[in-house]
Amino acid sequence: MKRVILAEDDPAMRRLVAETLAQDGYVVEPVNDGGRLLVEISRQIGANNERRELRPQIDLIISDIRMPVASGLQIVEALRAARCRTPVILMTAFGDDAARAQAERLNAKLFDKPFDLEELRTAARQMLEAGR
């Protein structure tokens, strides 16, 4: 089973995305802010310290950009600096050209809210299949 960490500070959006991905058979672990996401990722990096990647414990990270404690972009920056190649989908209601460029540079897919849930499901599926 593929494991997805979902970081979203809005409870309704977190529940909606988690339920949608769970319907596809993924194990979705929702967290409500960037700090909790960092804790989950740190646990996995510690468990895989020799390989310095999150596979297979975390197969996909989906994160809002603007969250308490740490932003989604800050977290992806840290992951990439640690040479972590885990696929990332970012979501934002405040997308601008700078955020899009940064997400692209970090090899993360960016969705502007509101977005089509089917498009998110498709992107998640493609990223998870590519990382088999």
N, CA, C and O atoms as a GROMACS GRO file, in nm:
protein
  528
    1MET      N    1   0.083  -0.120   0.000
    1MET     CA    2   0.000   0.000   0.000
    1MET      C    3   0.087   0.125   0.000
    1MET      O    4   0.188   0.133   0.070
    2LYS      N    5   0.046   0.219  -0.078
    2LYS     CA    6   0.120   0.346  -0.086
    2LYS      C    7   0.079   0.437   0.029
    2LYS      O    8  -0.039   0.448   0.062
    3ARG      N    9   0.177   0.502   0.090
    3ARG     CA   10   0.155   0.589   0.204
    3ARG      C   11   0.171   0.735   0.162
    3ARG      O   12   0.273   0.773   0.104
    4VAL      N   13   0.069   0.815   0.191
    4VAL     CA   14   0.067   0.957   0.157
    4VAL      C   15   0.057   1.038   0.285
    4VAL      O   16  -0.029   1.012   0.369
    5ILE      N   17   0.146   1.135   0.301
    5ILE     CA   18   0.136   1.231   0.411
    5ILE      C   19   0.069   1.354   0.354
    5ILE      O   20   0.113   1.409   0.253
    6LEU      N   21  -0.037   1.399   0.419
    6LEU     CA   22  -0.115   1.514   0.374
    6LEU      C   23  -0.109   1.622   0.480
    6LEU      O   24  -0.160   1.604   0.591
    7ALA      N   25  -0.048   1.735   0.447
    7ALA     CA   26  -0.038   1.849   0.540
    7ALA      C   27  -0.127   1.961   0.491
    7ALA      O   28  -0.103   2.021   0.386
    8GLU      N   29  -0.230   1.990   0.568
    8GLU     CA   30  -0.326   2.095   0.533
    8GLU      C   31  -0.385   2.150   0.662
    8GLU      O   32  -0.435   2.074   0.745
    9ASP      N   33  -0.378   2.282   0.680
    9ASP     CA   34  -0.427   2.341   0.804
    9ASP      C   35  -0.578   2.365   0.806
    9ASP      O   36  -0.634   2.389   0.912
   10ASP      N   37  -0.643   2.361   0.691
   10ASP     CA   38  -0.787   2.377   0.686
   10ASP      C   39  -0.852   2.239   0.704
   10ASP      O   40  -0.834   2.151   0.620
   11PRO      N   41  -0.928   2.220   0.815
   11PRO     CA   42  -0.983   2.087   0.844
   11PRO      C   43  -1.074   2.032   0.734
   11PRO      O   44  -1.068   1.913   0.703
   12ALA      N   45  -1.157   2.115   0.675
   12ALA     CA   46  -1.249   2.068   0.570
   12ALA      C   47  -1.172   2.022   0.446
   12ALA      O   48  -1.202   1.918   0.389
   13MET      N   49  -1.073   2.100   0.405
   13MET     CA   50  -0.992   2.063   0.288
   13MET      C   51  -0.910   1.937   0.318
   13MET      O   52  -0.899   1.848   0.234
   14ARG      N   53  -0.853   1.930   0.439
   14ARG     CA   54  -0.775   1.812   0.477
   14ARG      C   55  -0.862   1.686   0.470
   14ARG      O   56  -0.819   1.584   0.416
   15ARG      N   57  -0.981   1.693   0.524
   15ARG     CA   58  -1.073   1.578   0.525
   15ARG      C   59  -1.112   1.539   0.382
   15ARG      O   60  -1.114   1.420   0.348
   16LEU      N   61  -1.145   1.638   0.299
   16LEU     CA   62  -1.187   1.613   0.162
   16LEU      C   63  -1.077   1.544   0.081
   16LEU      O   64  -1.102   1.444   0.013
   17VAL      N   65  -0.956   1.597   0.088
   17VAL     CA   66  -0.845   1.538   0.013
   17VAL      C   67  -0.811   1.399   0.067
   17VAL      O   68  -0.786   1.307  -0.010
   18ALA      N   69  -0.809   1.384   0.199
   18ALA     CA   70  -0.777   1.255   0.260
   18ALA      C   71  -0.879   1.149   0.219
   18ALA      O   72  -0.841   1.038   0.182
   19GLU      N   73  -1.007   1.182   0.225
   19GLU     CA   74  -1.111   1.086   0.187
   19GLU      C   75  -1.103   1.050   0.039
   19GLU      O   76  -1.123   0.935   0.002
   20THR      N   77  -1.074   1.149  -0.044
   20THR     CA   78  -1.063   1.124  -0.188
   20THR      C   79  -0.949   1.027  -0.218
   20THR      O   80  -0.966   0.934  -0.296
   21LEU      N   81  -0.833   1.049  -0.157
   21LEU     CA   82  -0.718   0.962  -0.183
   21LEU      C   83  -0.736   0.824  -0.121
   21LEU      O   84  -0.688   0.725  -0.176
   22ALA      N   85  -0.803   0.818  -0.007
   22ALA     CA   86  -0.828   0.689   0.058
   22ALA      C   87  -0.918   0.601  -0.030
   22ALA      O   88  -0.906   0.479  -0.028
   23GLN      N   89  -1.006   0.664  -0.107
   23GLN     CA   90  -1.092   0.588  -0.199
   23GLN      C   91  -1.009   0.516  -0.305
   23GLN      O   92  -1.053   0.416  -0.361
   24ASP      N   93  -0.891   0.567  -0.332
   24ASP     CA   94  -0.803   0.504  -0.431
   24ASP      C   95  -0.713   0.398  -0.367
   24ASP      O   96  -0.627   0.340  -0.435
   25GLY      N   97  -0.732   0.373  -0.239
   25GLY     CA   98  -0.657   0.267  -0.172
   25GLY      C   99  -0.528   0.311  -0.107
   25GLY      O  100  -0.452   0.226  -0.060
   26TYR      N  101  -0.501   0.440  -0.102
   26TYR     CA  102  -0.378   0.488  -0.038
   26TYR      C  103  -0.400   0.500   0.113
   26TYR      O  104  -0.510   0.528   0.159
   27VAL      N  105  -0.294   0.479   0.187
   27VAL     CA  106  -0.295   0.505   0.330
   27VAL      C  107  -0.260   0.653   0.346
   27VAL      O  108  -0.148   0.694   0.316
   28VAL      N  109  -0.356   0.733   0.392
   28VAL     CA  110  -0.337   0.877   0.402
   28VAL      C  111  -0.322   0.914   0.549
   28VAL      O  112  -0.407   0.883   0.632
   29GLU      N  113  -0.211   0.981   0.580
   29GLU     CA  114  -0.186   1.027   0.716
   29GLU      C  115  -0.194   1.179   0.716
   29GLU      O  116  -0.100   1.246   0.672
   30PRO      N  117  -0.305   1.233   0.764
   30PRO     CA  118  -0.321   1.379   0.765
   30PRO      C  119  -0.254   1.443   0.886
   30PRO      O  120  -0.259   1.391   0.997
   31VAL      N  121  -0.192   1.558   0.860
   31VAL     CA  122  -0.137   1.642   0.968
   31VAL      C  123  -0.186   1.783   0.944
   31VAL      O  124  -0.219   1.821   0.831
   32ASN      N  125  -0.192   1.862   1.052
   32ASN     CA  126  -0.258   1.992   1.040
   32ASN      C  127  -0.165   2.112   1.027
   32ASN      O  128  -0.213   2.225   1.016
   33ASP      N  129  -0.034   2.091   1.026
   33ASP     CA  130   0.056   2.206   1.006
   33ASP      C  131   0.194   2.159   0.964
   33ASP      O  132   0.225   2.040   0.964
   34GLY      N  133   0.276   2.255   0.928
   34GLY     CA  134   0.410   2.224   0.880
   34GLY      C  135   0.498   2.159   0.984
   34GLY      O  136   0.585   2.078   0.951
   35GLY      N  137   0.477   2.193   1.110
   35GLY     CA  138   0.556   2.134   1.218
   35GLY      C  139   0.532   1.984   1.230
   35GLY      O  140   0.626   1.906   1.245
   36ARG      N  141   0.406   1.945   1.223
   36ARG     CA  142   0.372   1.802   1.231
   36ARG      C  143   0.425   1.727   1.109
   36ARG      O  144   0.468   1.612   1.119
   37LEU      N  145   0.422   1.792   0.994
   37LEU     CA  146   0.477   1.731   0.874
   37LEU      C  147   0.628   1.708   0.891
   37LEU      O  148   0.679   1.602   0.856
   38LEU      N  149   0.696   1.807   0.944
   38LEU     CA  150   0.840   1.793   0.967
   38LEU      C  151   0.872   1.679   1.062
   38LEU      O  152   0.970   1.607   1.042
   39VAL      N  153   0.790   1.661   1.165
   39VAL     CA  154   0.810   1.551   1.259
   39VAL      C  155   0.799   1.417   1.187
   39VAL      O  156   0.883   1.329   1.206
   40GLU      N  157   0.695   1.401   1.105
   40GLU     CA  158   0.676   1.277   1.030
   40GLU      C  159   0.793   1.250   0.936
   40GLU      O  160   0.844   1.138   0.929
   41ILE      N  161   0.833   1.352   0.865
   41ILE     CA  162   0.944   1.336   0.770
   41ILE      C  163   1.074   1.305   0.844
   41ILE      O  164   1.150   1.219   0.800
   42SER      N  165   1.099   1.373   0.954
   42SER     CA  166   1.221   1.349   1.031
   42SER      C  167   1.228   1.206   1.081
   42SER      O  168   1.334   1.144   1.081
   43ARG      N  169   1.114   1.154   1.124
   43ARG     CA  170   1.110   1.014   1.168
   43ARG      C  171   1.153   0.920   1.056
   43ARG      O  172   1.228   0.825   1.079
   44GLN      N  173   1.104   0.948   0.936
   44GLN     CA  174   1.135   0.861   0.823
   44GLN      C  175   1.279   0.877   0.778
   44GLN      O  176   1.344   0.778   0.741
   45ILE      N  177   1.330   0.998   0.779
   45ILE     CA  178   1.471   1.018   0.741
   45ILE      C  179   1.561   0.948   0.840
   45ILE      O  180   1.661   0.887   0.801
   46GLY      N  181   1.527   0.954   0.968
   46GLY     CA  182   1.604   0.884   1.070
   46GLY      C  183   1.603   0.734   1.047
   46GLY      O  184   1.705   0.667   1.066
   47ALA      N  185   1.488   0.680   1.005
   47ALA     CA  186   1.476   0.536   0.980
   47ALA      C  187   1.552   0.494   0.855
   47ALA      O  188   1.592   0.378   0.844
   48ASN      N  189   1.571   0.585   0.762
   48ASN     CA  190   1.638   0.554   0.636
   48ASN      C  191   1.766   0.634   0.619
   48ASN      O  192   1.802   0.669   0.506
   49ASN      N  193   1.833   0.664   0.725
   49ASN     CA  194   1.945   0.757   0.721
   49ASN      C  195   2.052   0.717   0.619
   49ASN      O  196   2.112   0.803   0.556
   50GLU      N  197   2.075   0.588   0.603
   50GLU     CA  198   2.180   0.548   0.510
   50GLU      C  199   2.144   0.580   0.366
   50GLU      O  200   2.231   0.617   0.288
   51ARG      N  201   2.017   0.566   0.329
   51ARG     CA  202   1.976   0.593   0.191
   51ARG      C  203   1.937   0.739   0.171
   51ARG      O  204   1.936   0.786   0.057
   52ARG      N  205   1.904   0.811   0.278
   52ARG     CA  206   1.866   0.953   0.274
   52ARG      C  207   1.749   0.978   0.180
   52ARG      O  208   1.745   1.080   0.111
   53GLU      N  209   1.656   0.888   0.179
   53GLU     CA  210   1.534   0.911   0.104
   53GLU      C  211   1.418   0.853   0.183
   53GLU      O  212   1.440   0.772   0.274
   54LEU      N  213   1.299   0.893   0.151
   54LEU     CA  214   1.184   0.854   0.230
   54LEU      C  215   1.118   0.725   0.185
   54LEU      O  216   1.026   0.677   0.252
   55ARG      N  217   1.159   0.669   0.076
   55ARG     CA  218   1.095   0.548   0.028
   55ARG      C  219   1.140   0.430   0.110
   55ARG      O  220   1.257   0.427   0.149
   56PRO      N  221   1.058   0.332   0.140
   56PRO     CA  222   0.918   0.320   0.103
   56PRO      C  223   0.822   0.373   0.207
   56PRO      O  224   0.701   0.368   0.184
   57GLN      N  225   0.869   0.425   0.320
   57GLN     CA  226   0.779   0.467   0.426
   57GLN      C  227   0.683   0.578   0.383
   57GLN      O  228   0.564   0.572   0.415
   58ILE      N  229   0.731   0.678   0.314
   58ILE     CA  230   0.645   0.784   0.261
   58ILE      C  231   0.661   0.782   0.110
   58ILE      O  232   0.770   0.800   0.057
   59ASP      N  233   0.549   0.759   0.041
   59ASP     CA  234   0.554   0.749  -0.104
   59ASP      C  235   0.520   0.880  -0.173
   59ASP      O  236   0.563   0.904  -0.286
   60LEU      N  237   0.444   0.966  -0.105
   60LEU     CA  238   0.403   1.094  -0.163
   60LEU      C  239   0.372   1.190  -0.050
   60LEU      O  240   0.314   1.153   0.052
   61ILE      N  241   0.412   1.315  -0.070
   61ILE     CA  242   0.379   1.422   0.024
   61ILE      C  243   0.289   1.520  -0.049
   61ILE      O  244   0.321   1.566  -0.158
   62ILE      N  245   0.176   1.552   0.013
   62ILE     CA  246   0.087   1.655  -0.038
   62ILE      C  247   0.078   1.760   0.070
   62ILE      O  248   0.042   1.729   0.184
   63SER      N  249   0.108   1.886   0.036
   63SER     CA  250   0.114   1.990   0.138
   63SER      C  251   0.060   2.122   0.088
   63SER      O  252   0.083   2.162  -0.026
   64ASP      N  253  -0.012   2.188   0.176
   64ASP     CA  254  -0.049   2.326   0.152
   64ASP      C  255   0.080   2.408   0.157
   64ASP      O  256   0.176   2.369   0.224
   65ILE      N  257   0.083   2.520   0.089
   65ILE     CA  258   0.202   2.605   0.097
   65ILE      C  259   0.199   2.689   0.224
   65ILE      O  260   0.297   2.692   0.298
   66ARG      N  261   0.089   2.758   0.248
   66ARG     CA  262   0.080   2.845   0.366
   66ARG      C  263   0.020   2.769   0.483
   66ARG      O  264  -0.100   2.738   0.486
   67MET      N  265   0.107   2.738   0.582
   67MET     CA  266   0.066   2.668   0.703
   67MET      C  267   0.141   2.723   0.822
   67MET      O  268   0.247   2.783   0.807
   68PRO      N  269   0.085   2.703   0.941
   68PRO     CA  270   0.159   2.740   1.062
   68PRO      C  271   0.289   2.661   1.074
   68PRO      O  272   0.298   2.549   1.024
   69VAL      N  273   0.385   2.717   1.140
   69VAL     CA  274   0.515   2.658   1.175
   69VAL      C  275   0.612   2.658   1.058
   69VAL      O  276   0.719   2.717   1.067
   70ALA      N  277   0.577   2.592   0.948
   70ALA     CA  278   0.666   2.588   0.831
   70ALA      C  279   0.580   2.579   0.706
   70ALA      O  280   0.479   2.509   0.704
   71SER      N  281   0.619   2.651   0.602
   71SER     CA  282   0.542   2.648   0.478
   71SER      C  283   0.578   2.523   0.398
   71SER      O  284   0.684   2.463   0.416
   72GLY      N  285   0.488   2.486   0.309
   72GLY     CA  286   0.514   2.374   0.222
   72GLY      C  287   0.640   2.392   0.139
   72GLY      O  288   0.715   2.297   0.119
   73LEU      N  289   0.662   2.513   0.091
   73LEU     CA  290   0.783   2.539   0.012
   73LEU      C  291   0.910   2.524   0.096
   73LEU      O  292   1.010   2.472   0.047
   74GLN      N  293   0.907   2.570   0.220
   74GLN     CA  294   1.023   2.554   0.308
   74GLN      C  295   1.054   2.406   0.331
   74GLN      O  296   1.170   2.366   0.334
   75ILE      N  297   0.949   2.328   0.348
   75ILE     CA  298   0.968   2.185   0.373
   75ILE      C  299   1.026   2.117   0.249
   75ILE      O  300   1.117   2.034   0.262
   76VAL      N  301   0.976   2.150   0.132
   76VAL     CA  302   1.029   2.089   0.009
   76VAL      C  303   1.174   2.132  -0.013
   76VAL      O  304   1.256   2.052  -0.055
   77GLU      N  305   1.205   2.258   0.016
   77GLU     CA  306   1.345   2.306   0.007
   77GLU      C  307   1.436   2.219   0.093
   77GLU      O  308   1.542   2.175   0.048
   78ALA      N  309   1.394   2.194   0.218
   78ALA     CA  310   1.475   2.113   0.309
   78ALA      C  311   1.487   1.969   0.260
   78ALA      O  312   1.595   1.909   0.269
   79LEU      N  313   1.380   1.914   0.208
   79LEU     CA  314   1.386   1.778   0.154
   79LEU      C  315   1.484   1.767   0.039
   79LEU      O  316   1.566   1.676   0.034
   80ARG      N  317   1.474   1.859  -0.053
   80ARG     CA  318   1.563   1.854  -0.170
   80ARG      C  319   1.708   1.879  -0.130
   80ARG      O  320   1.799   1.821  -0.188
   81ALA      N  321   1.729   1.965  -0.030
   81ALA     CA  322   1.866   1.989   0.019
   81ALA      C  323   1.923   1.861   0.080
   81ALA      O  324   2.044   1.839   0.076
   82ALA      N  325   1.835   1.777   0.138
   82ALA     CA  326   1.878   1.650   0.195
   82ALA      C  327   1.880   1.538   0.091
   82ALA      O  328   1.895   1.421   0.124
   83ARG      N  329   1.864   1.576  -0.036
   83ARG     CA  330   1.864   1.483  -0.149
   83ARG      C  331   1.750   1.382  -0.144
   83ARG      O  332   1.763   1.269  -0.191
   84CYS      N  333   1.641   1.424  -0.087
   84CYS     CA  334   1.521   1.341  -0.080
   84CYS      C  335   1.442   1.361  -0.208
   84CYS      O  336   1.408   1.474  -0.245
   85ARG      N  337   1.412   1.251  -0.276
   85ARG     CA  338   1.342   1.258  -0.404
   85ARG      C  339   1.194   1.222  -0.395
   85ARG      O  340   1.128   1.206  -0.497
   86THR      N  341   1.142   1.210  -0.275
   86THR     CA  342   1.000   1.176  -0.260
   86THR      C  343   0.916   1.277  -0.336
   86THR      O  344   0.936   1.397  -0.322
   87PRO      N  345   0.821   1.230  -0.417
   87PRO     CA  346   0.737   1.322  -0.493
   87PRO      C  347   0.652   1.410  -0.401
   87PRO      O  348   0.608   1.368  -0.294
   88VAL      N  349   0.630   1.533  -0.446
   88VAL     CA  350   0.555   1.631  -0.367
   88VAL      C  351   0.453   1.701  -0.455
   88VAL      O  352   0.482   1.742  -0.568
   89ILE      N  353   0.332   1.714  -0.400
   89ILE     CA  354   0.228   1.798  -0.458
   89ILE      C  355   0.202   1.909  -0.360
   89ILE      O  356   0.176   1.885  -0.242
   90LEU      N  357   0.208   2.032  -0.409
   90LEU     CA  358   0.178   2.149  -0.326
   90LEU      C  359   0.043   2.207  -0.366
   90LEU      O  360   0.003   2.200  -0.482
   91MET      N  361  -0.026   2.263  -0.267
   91MET     CA  362  -0.156   2.326  -0.291
   91MET      C  363  -0.151   2.467  -0.234
   91MET      O  364  -0.089   2.490  -0.130
   92THR      N  365  -0.217   2.561  -0.301
   92THR     CA  366  -0.219   2.696  -0.248
   92THR      C  367  -0.340   2.773  -0.301
   92THR      O  368  -0.386   2.752  -0.413
   93ALA      N  369  -0.388   2.862  -0.217
   93ALA     CA  370  -0.492   2.956  -0.259
   93ALA      C  371  -0.430   3.089  -0.297
   93ALA      O  372  -0.499   3.181  -0.340
   94PHE      N  373  -0.298   3.099  -0.280
   94PHE     CA  374  -0.227   3.224  -0.302
   94PHE      C  375  -0.116   3.207  -0.404
   94PHE      O  376  -0.007   3.262  -0.387
   95GLY      N  377  -0.144   3.131  -0.509
   95GLY     CA  378  -0.041   3.105  -0.609
   95GLY      C  379  -0.002   3.229  -0.686
   95GLY      O  380  -0.087   3.308  -0.726
   96ASP      N  381   0.125   3.244  -0.707
   96ASP     CA  382   0.176   3.352  -0.790
   96ASP      C  383   0.290   3.295  -0.874
   96ASP      O  384   0.328   3.179  -0.858
   97ASP      N  385   0.343   3.377  -0.962
   97ASP     CA  386   0.449   3.328  -1.051
   97ASP      C  387   0.572   3.281  -0.974
   97ASP      O  388   0.636   3.183  -1.012
   98ALA      N  389   0.605   3.351  -0.865
   98ALA     CA  390   0.722   3.313  -0.786
   98ALA      C  391   0.703   3.175  -0.723
   98ALA      O  392   0.795   3.093  -0.724
   99ALA      N  393   0.585   3.150  -0.667
   99ALA     CA  394   0.557   3.019  -0.606
   99ALA      C  395   0.561   2.909  -0.710
   99ALA      O  396   0.614   2.801  -0.685
  100ARG      N  397   0.503   2.935  -0.828
  100ARG     CA  398   0.505   2.836  -0.935
  100ARG      C  399   0.648   2.806  -0.979
  100ARG      O  400   0.684   2.690  -1.000
  101ALA      N  401   0.728   2.909  -0.994
  101ALA     CA  402   0.867   2.890  -1.036
  101ALA      C  403   0.945   2.811  -0.931
  101ALA      O  404   1.023   2.723  -0.964
  102GLN      N  405   0.923   2.844  -0.804
  102GLN     CA  406   0.994   2.773  -0.697
  102GLN      C  407   0.951   2.627  -0.692
  102GLN      O  408   1.035   2.538  -0.676
  103ALA      N  409   0.822   2.601  -0.704
  103ALA     CA  410   0.773   2.463  -0.704
  103ALA      C  411   0.834   2.384  -0.820
  103ALA      O  412   0.876   2.270  -0.804
  104GLU      N  413   0.837   2.446  -0.937
  104GLU     CA  414   0.895   2.380  -1.054
  104GLU      C  415   1.044   2.351  -1.033
  104GLU      O  416   1.092   2.243  -1.067
  105ARG      N  417   1.115   2.447  -0.977
  105ARG     CA  418   1.258   2.428  -0.951
  105ARG      C  419   1.283   2.312  -0.853
  105ARG      O  420   1.384   2.242  -0.862
  106LEU      N  421   1.188   2.294  -0.760
  106LEU     CA  422   1.200   2.188  -0.660
  106LEU      C  423   1.140   2.056  -0.706
  106LEU      O  424   1.132   1.959  -0.629
  107ASN      N  425   1.097   2.052  -0.832
  107ASN     CA  426   1.036   1.933  -0.889
  107ASN      C  427   0.911   1.890  -0.812
  107ASN      O  428   0.891   1.772  -0.783
  108ALA      N  429   0.828   1.989  -0.778
  108ALA     CA  430   0.701   1.964  -0.711
  108ALA      C  431   0.588   2.013  -0.801
  108ALA      O  432   0.603   2.112  -0.873
  109LYS      N  433   0.476   1.945  -0.797
  109LYS     CA  434   0.359   1.986  -0.874
  109LYS      C  435   0.278   2.081  -0.788
  109LYS      O  436   0.260   2.058  -0.669
  110LEU      N  437   0.228   2.190  -0.849
  110LEU     CA  438   0.153   2.291  -0.774
  110LEU      C  439   0.010   2.297  -0.825
  110LEU      O  440  -0.015   2.308  -0.945
  111PHE      N  441  -0.085   2.289  -0.732
  111PHE     CA  442  -0.227   2.305  -0.760
  111PHE      C  443  -0.277   2.432  -0.694
  111PHE      O  444  -0.255   2.454  -0.575
  112ASP      N  445  -0.344   2.516  -0.772
  112ASP     CA  446  -0.406   2.637  -0.719
  112ASP      C  447  -0.547   2.603  -0.671
  112ASP      O  448  -0.626   2.543  -0.744
  113LYS      N  449  -0.576   2.642  -0.548
  113LYS     CA  450  -0.711   2.622  -0.492
  113LYS      C  451  -0.803   2.729  -0.546
  113LYS      O  452  -0.761   2.843  -0.562
  114PRO      N  453  -0.926   2.696  -0.574
  114PRO     CA  454  -0.982   2.561  -0.573
  114PRO      C  455  -0.935   2.483  -0.696
  114PRO      O  456  -0.910   2.541  -0.801
  115PHE      N  457  -0.922   2.354  -0.680
  115PHE     CA  458  -0.879   2.270  -0.791
  115PHE      C  459  -0.975   2.154  -0.807
  115PHE      O  460  -1.056   2.126  -0.719
  116ASP      N  461  -0.965   2.088  -0.919
  116ASP     CA  462  -1.048   1.972  -0.948
  116ASP      C  463  -0.987   1.851  -0.877
  116ASP      O  464  -0.871   1.816  -0.900
  117LEU      N  465  -1.065   1.787  -0.791
  117LEU     CA  466  -1.015   1.671  -0.717
  117LEU      C  467  -0.972   1.558  -0.809
  117LEU      O  468  -0.879   1.484  -0.777
  118GLU      N  469  -1.038   1.544  -0.923
  118GLU     CA  470  -0.998   1.439  -1.016
  118GLU      C  471  -0.858   1.465  -1.072
  118GLU      O  472  -0.782   1.372  -1.095
  119GLU      N  473  -0.825   1.591  -1.094
  119GLU     CA  474  -0.691   1.624  -1.142
  119GLU      C  475  -0.587   1.593  -1.035
  119GLU      O  476  -0.478   1.545  -1.066
  120LEU      N  477  -0.620   1.620  -0.909
  120LEU     CA  478  -0.529   1.586  -0.798
  120LEU      C  479  -0.511   1.435  -0.790
  120LEU      O  480  -0.398   1.386  -0.775
  121ARG      N  481  -0.620   1.361  -0.799
  121ARG     CA  482  -0.612   1.214  -0.796
  121ARG      C  483  -0.524   1.161  -0.909
  121ARG      O  484  -0.442   1.072  -0.888
  122THR      N  485  -0.541   1.217  -1.028
  122THR     CA  486  -0.462   1.174  -1.143
  122THR      C  487  -0.314   1.204  -1.120
  122THR      O  488  -0.229   1.118  -1.145
  123ALA      N  489  -0.284   1.323  -1.071
  123ALA     CA  490  -0.143   1.359  -1.045
  123ALA      C  491  -0.083   1.268  -0.938
  123ALA      O  492   0.030   1.222  -0.952
  124ALA      N  493  -0.159   1.241  -0.833
  124ALA     CA  494  -0.110   1.152  -0.728
  124ALA      C  495  -0.082   1.013  -0.783
  124ALA      O  496   0.022   0.954  -0.757
  125ARG      N  497  -0.176   0.961  -0.860
  125ARG     CA  498  -0.160   0.828  -0.919
  125ARG      C  499  -0.036   0.823  -1.008
  125ARG      O  500   0.043   0.729  -0.999
  126GLN      N  501  -0.019   0.925  -1.094
  126GLN     CA  502   0.097   0.925  -1.183
  126GLN      C  503   0.228   0.932  -1.105
  126GLN      O  504   0.324   0.862  -1.138
  127MET      N  505   0.232   1.014  -1.002
  127MET     CA  506   0.355   1.026  -0.923
  127MET      C  507   0.385   0.896  -0.848
  127MET      O  508   0.500   0.854  -0.838
  128LEU      N  509   0.281   0.834  -0.796
  128LEU     CA  510   0.302   0.708  -0.723
  128LEU      C  511   0.341   0.595  -0.815
  128LEU      O  512   0.422   0.510  -0.778
  129GLU      N  513   0.284   0.591  -0.934
  129GLU     CA  514   0.321   0.486  -1.030
  129GLU      C  515   0.463   0.506  -1.081
  129GLU      O  516   0.535   0.409  -1.104
  130ALA      N  517   0.504   0.631  -1.098
  130ALA     CA  518   0.640   0.659  -1.146
  130ALA      C  519   0.746   0.618  -1.042
  130ALA      O  520   0.859   0.587  -1.078
  131GLY      N  521   0.707   0.620  -0.916
  131GLY     CA  522   0.803   0.591  -0.809
  131GLY      C  523   0.804   0.448  -0.762
  131GLY      O  524   0.861   0.418  -0.657
  132ARG      N  525   0.742   0.358  -0.835
  132ARG     CA  526   0.733   0.218  -0.793
  132ARG      C  527   0.864   0.162  -0.755
  132ARG      O  528   0.873   0.045  -0.718
   0.00000   0.00000   0.00000
